[in-house]
């Protein structure tokens, strides 16, 4: 039977995120990227250049956790050479995009790129080389923005291997929507080989509508909220009013929207991690900035990704660069027991949190690693198998 290999690397870009993965089988390869951005631009440019000049230059699937600049400000450079076969990102409600706008406006890097990304994220991606864009719907309410006509769902064709389950048509300007909990499957010779499971938190439609009304009221505007957002990002005067109105109506609420990716072999018994003791725990879980502190958040997270899949996690990337405000290690450890906990951070004294580090190393006997600014801090995990899974086998 044919040999298959996979290599995933959390690249050292400081306060941001840039995960690359390459799967090879039958002399073909598929490249997956999760996030590409950082507050540390020098290190980000270095890692993008390294990736582009390496063996895997074509990007088949790019998953974006959310649209904050420290997770996406390298996308344009990343896609400059060969684009991306498919980009997957969560649907963001108008209020969440206002929240994004306020954060970007407060930063020094606000400009036309940020404005386009906030108002028209799908167009922003297509204009930078994304051939297909898929939105991840969130719970009972997919929060469709009032944009354009329905488009039929399409499959992702990366080396003609990937099959996208759970795709349905949507009335947004995207190529399709994926339900939270949807799974991308890499199949070879009719056999499931590799999974990419996706999770995004549910939208509380009633709460979102209430926040829209409060912001419009603070702005003393009664027009369509989308129109307010579109006008505000381009008008300096209205931008200032928008920030002030947001602070009065909502306050400095943390961004709690991120798309998680849990990736690993469809059949763990057929694989092993190179240089590690044999184990069925082979999954890699990236969480963006998702808050995982409250019992409700963690329960919804577990239900969305499937407890069986979570028990197979061996590498866990701690949310929000290792912030203690986004992660309850004790509660999470009831669901998963990774051998390696990663924090992607720069020089901040708070990221990663010393308290988080102590919890992991002292009480949960895990290995804590900071993926920082220097090339030697990169974290790499390689996998291999001596044969493909039987096509008749059932997935986990």
C-alpha positions in Angstrom: 0.0 0.0 0.0 1.1 3.6 -0.6 2.8 5.7 2.0 1.3 9.0 3.2 3.0 11.7 5.2 1.9 15.0 6.9 4.0 17.8 8.3 2.5 20.7 10.3 4.5 23.7 11.5 3.5 26.5 13.8 5.7 29.3 12.5 7.4 31.8 14.7 5.7 35.1 13.9 5.4 36.5 17.4 2.0 38.0 18.4 -0.1 36.4 15.7 -0.6 33.1 14.0 0.7 31.2 11.0 0.2 27.4 10.8 1.2 25.5 7.6 0.6 21.9 6.8 1.5 19.7 3.9 0.0 16.2 3.2 1.6 13.9 0.6 0.4 10.7 -0.9 0.6 9.1 -4.3 3.2 11.7 -5.4 0.7 14.5 -4.8 0.4 17.1 -2.1 -2.2 19.3 -0.4 -1.2 22.4 1.5 -3.3 23.8 4.4 -2.8 27.1 6.2 -4.5 28.4 9.3 -4.2 32.2 9.8 -1.4 34.4 8.5 -0.8 37.5 10.5 1.2 39.2 13.3 2.0 42.4 15.1 5.6 41.6 14.4 5.9 42.3 10.7 9.6 41.5 10.3 9.2 38.0 11.5 6.0 37.5 9.6 7.6 38.5 6.3 10.5 36.1 7.0 8.2 33.2 7.6 6.0 33.9 4.5 9.2 34.1 2.4 10.4 30.8 3.9 7.1 29.1 3.1 6.8 30.5 -0.4 10.3 29.3 -1.3 9.9 25.9 0.2 8.5 22.8 -1.5 4.8 23.6 -0.8 4.0 26.9 -2.5 0.5 26.3 -3.7 -2.2 26.9 -1.0 -5.2 24.6 -1.4 -7.1 25.5 1.7 -6.6 28.7 3.9 -8.7 28.8 7.1 -9.0 32.2 8.8 -10.0 32.1 12.5 -11.3 35.7 12.3 -10.4 39.0 10.6 -8.3 40.8 13.3 -5.2 42.2 11.7 -2.8 40.1 13.8 -4.3 37.0 12.2 -4.7 38.2 8.6 -2.4 41.0 7.8 0.0 38.6 6.0 -2.7 37.1 3.7 -2.1 39.5 0.8 1.7 38.7 0.8 0.9 35.0 1.3 -1.4 34.8 -1.7 0.6 37.1 -4.0 2.3 34.3 -5.9 -0.3 31.5 -6.4 -3.5 32.6 -4.6 -5.5 30.0 -2.7 -7.9 27.3 -4.0 -10.4 27.9 -1.2 -10.6 30.2 1.8 -12.8 29.4 4.7 -13.8 31.9 7.4 -16.6 32.4 9.9 -19.6 34.5 9.1 -19.3 37.8 11.1 -22.4 39.6 12.0 -22.6 43.4 11.4 -22.0 44.1 15.1 -19.0 41.8 15.1 -17.7 43.7 12.1 -18.3 47.0 13.9 -16.3 45.5 16.8 -13.5 44.6 14.4 -13.7 48.2 12.9 -13.4 49.8 16.3 -10.4 47.7 17.1 -8.7 48.5 13.8 -9.5 52.2 14.0 -7.9 52.4 17.4 -4.7 50.8 16.0 -2.0 52.6 14.0 -2.5 50.4 11.0 -6.0 51.4 9.9 -6.3 52.2 6.2 -8.0 51.2 3.0 -7.1 47.6 3.4 -8.7 47.3 6.8 -11.8 49.2 5.5 -12.3 46.8 2.6 -11.7 43.8 4.9 -14.4 45.0 7.3 -17.1 46.0 4.8 -16.6 43.3 2.1 -14.5 40.4 3.5 -15.4 38.1 0.6 -14.4 40.7 -2.1 -11.2 41.5 0.0 -10.2 37.8 -0.3 -11.1 37.4 -3.9 -9.2 40.5 -4.9 -6.1 38.9 -3.3 -6.2 35.6 -5.0 -8.9 33.4 -3.3 -10.6 31.4 -6.0 -13.4 30.2 -3.8 -14.6 31.6 -0.4 -16.7 29.6 2.0 -18.4 31.0 5.1 -19.0 28.9 8.2 -22.5 29.3 9.5 -23.0 29.5 13.2 -25.7 27.5 15.0 -29.4 28.1 14.3 -28.8 31.5 12.7 -26.4 31.8 9.9 -26.7 35.6 10.1 -26.8 36.1 6.3 -25.8 39.7 5.5 -28.1 41.3 2.9 -25.8 40.8 0.0 -26.3 39.6 -3.6 -28.2 36.5 -4.8 -27.8 32.9 -3.8 -25.0 30.9 -5.3 -24.8 27.1 -5.6 -22.5 25.2 -3.4 -19.3 24.0 -4.9 -16.8 21.3 -3.8 -13.3 22.2 -2.9 -11.0 20.6 -5.5 -7.5 20.5 -4.0 -5.5 18.0 -6.1 -9.0 16.5 -6.7 -8.9 14.9 -3.3 -10.8 17.1 -0.9 -14.5 16.5 -0.4 -16.4 19.1 1.6 -19.2 17.7 3.7 -22.1 19.8 5.0 -22.0 22.4 2.2 -25.3 24.2 1.5 -26.3 27.1 -0.6 -26.4 30.5 1.0 -27.7 34.0 0.2 -24.3 35.6 0.8 -21.8 36.4 -1.9 -19.8 33.3 -1.2 -19.4 30.0 -3.0 -21.1 28.1 -0.2 -21.7 27.8 3.5 -20.4 25.2 5.9 -22.2 24.4 9.1 -20.2 24.7 12.3 -18.9 21.2 13.0 -18.5 20.6 9.3 -15.6 18.3 8.3 -13.3 18.5 5.3 -12.1 15.1 4.3 -9.0 14.1 2.3 -9.8 10.9 0.4 -7.3 8.7 -1.5 -8.3 5.7 -3.5 -11.8 5.9 -1.9 -10.4 5.9 1.6 -10.7 8.6 4.2 -7.2 9.8 5.0 -7.2 13.1 6.8 -9.8 15.3 8.5 -10.2 19.1 9.0 -13.0 19.7 11.5 -14.3 23.3 12.0 -16.1 25.0 14.9 -17.4 28.5 15.3 -19.5 29.6 18.3 -23.3 30.1 17.9 -24.7 33.5 17.1 -27.3 34.9 19.6 -29.5 36.6 17.0 -31.6 38.5 19.6 -28.5 39.9 21.4 -26.9 40.9 18.1 -30.1 42.8 17.0 -30.2 44.6 20.4 -26.6 45.7 20.0 -27.3 47.0 16.5 -30.1 49.1 17.9 -27.9 50.4 20.7 -25.1 51.5 18.4 -27.4 53.2 16.0 -29.1 55.0 18.8 -25.8 56.2 20.2 -24.9 57.4 16.7 -28.4 59.0 16.4 -28.9 57.2 13.2 -32.0 55.1 12.3 -30.8 53.8 8.9 -29.8 50.3 8.0 -27.0 49.1 10.2 -25.0 47.7 7.3 -25.2 51.2 5.7 -23.8 52.8 8.9 -20.9 50.3 8.9 -20.1 50.9 5.2 -20.2 54.7 5.6 -18.3 54.8 8.9 -15.2 52.9 7.7 -14.6 55.3 4.9 -15.4 58.6 6.7 -12.9 59.8 9.3 -15.6 62.0 11.1 -18.1 59.1 11.3 -15.3 56.7 12.4 -14.7 58.8 15.5 -18.4 58.9 16.2 -18.7 55.2 15.7 -15.9 54.4 18.2 -17.5 56.8 20.7 -21.0 55.3 20.1 -19.7 51.8 20.4 -18.0 52.5 23.8 -21.2 54.1 25.1 -23.5 51.3 23.8 -21.4 48.2 24.3 -18.1 49.1 26.0 -14.8 47.4 25.4 -16.2 43.9 25.0 -13.6 41.3 24.1 -13.8 39.7 20.7 -15.3 36.3 21.3 -15.5 35.2 17.7 -13.0 32.7 16.2 -13.2 29.7 13.9 -11.3 26.7 15.4 -9.7 24.0 13.3 -9.0 20.5 14.6 -7.0 18.5 12.1 -5.7 14.9 12.1 -5.8 11.4 10.6 -9.2 10.0 9.8 -7.9 6.6 11.1 -5.3 7.2 13.9 -4.4 3.5 14.1 -2.9 3.8 10.7 -0.6 6.7 11.5 2.1 7.7 14.0 3.9 10.9 14.9 7.5 10.7 13.9 9.8 10.6 16.9 7.0 10.0 19.3 5.7 7.0 21.2 2.8 5.4 19.4 -0.5 7.0 20.4 -4.0 7.5 19.0 -3.8 11.1 20.1 -2.6 12.7 16.8 -4.9 15.7 16.3 -3.8 19.3 16.2 -6.2 21.9 17.5 -5.9 25.6 16.6 -8.3 28.0 18.4 -7.6 31.6 17.2 -8.8 34.0 19.9 -11.8 31.9 21.0 -12.7 32.3 24.7 -12.8 29.0 26.5 -13.3 30.0 30.1 -16.9 29.5 31.1 -18.7 26.2 31.5 -21.1 27.2 28.7 -18.4 28.2 26.3 -16.5 24.9 26.9 -19.6 22.7 26.7 -20.6 24.3 23.4 -17.1 24.0 22.1 -17.0 20.3 23.0 -20.4 19.6 21.4 -19.4 21.4 18.2 -16.1 19.6 17.7 -17.2 16.2 19.1 -15.7 14.9 22.4 -14.2 11.9 20.6 -12.2 14.1 18.3 -11.1 16.3 21.3 -9.8 13.2 23.2 -7.5 12.7 20.2 -5.9 16.1 20.5 -2.1 16.0 21.0 -1.2 19.6 20.1 -3.3 22.4 21.5 -2.7 26.0 20.5 -3.9 28.1 23.5 -6.4 30.8 22.6 -5.4 34.5 22.3 -1.7 33.9 22.5 -1.8 32.2 25.9 -4.0 34.8 27.6 -5.4 33.8 31.0 -8.6 35.5 30.1 -9.4 33.1 27.3 -8.6 29.7 28.7 -9.5 27.6 31.7 -6.9 24.8 31.6 -8.5 22.9 34.4 -11.8 22.6 32.7 -10.4 22.0 29.3 -8.2 19.2 30.7 -11.4 17.3 31.4 -12.0 17.1 27.6 -8.5 16.8 26.2 -5.0 15.8 27.4 -2.5 17.1 24.8 1.1 16.4 25.3 2.0 19.8 23.8 0.4 23.2 24.6 1.5 26.0 22.4 1.3 29.8 22.9 2.0 32.1 19.9 3.3 35.4 21.3 5.9 38.1 21.0 7.5 40.1 23.7 4.3 40.9 25.8 4.6 40.2 29.5 1.0 39.0 29.6 1.1 36.7 26.5 1.6 33.9 27.4 0.3 34.1 30.9 2.7 32.8 33.6 -0.4 31.4 35.4 -1.4 29.4 32.3 2.2 28.0 32.0 2.2 26.9 35.7 -1.1 25.2 35.4 0.0 23.2 32.4 3.5 22.2 33.6 2.7 21.6 37.3 -0.8 20.3 37.5 -1.5 18.7 34.1 2.0 17.4 33.3 1.9 18.8 29.8 4.7 20.3 27.8 4.3 24.1 27.4 6.0 25.8 24.4 6.1 29.4 23.4 6.3 29.9 19.6 7.9 33.3 19.6 10.0 35.5 17.3 13.1 33.4 16.7 13.2 30.6 14.0 14.4 28.1 16.7 11.0 28.5 18.5 9.0 27.1 15.6 7.0 23.9 16.5 6.9 21.1 13.9 5.1 17.8 14.0 5.5 15.1 11.3 3.3 12.1 10.7 3.5 9.1 8.5 1.7 5.9 7.7 2.8 2.7 6.0 -0.5 2.3 4.2 -3.9 3.8 3.5 -7.0 3.0 5.6 -9.4 0.5 4.3 -12.1 2.2 2.3 -14.7 0.3 4.2 -13.5 1.6 7.6 -15.7 3.9 9.5 -14.6 7.4 10.7 -14.2 8.2 14.3 
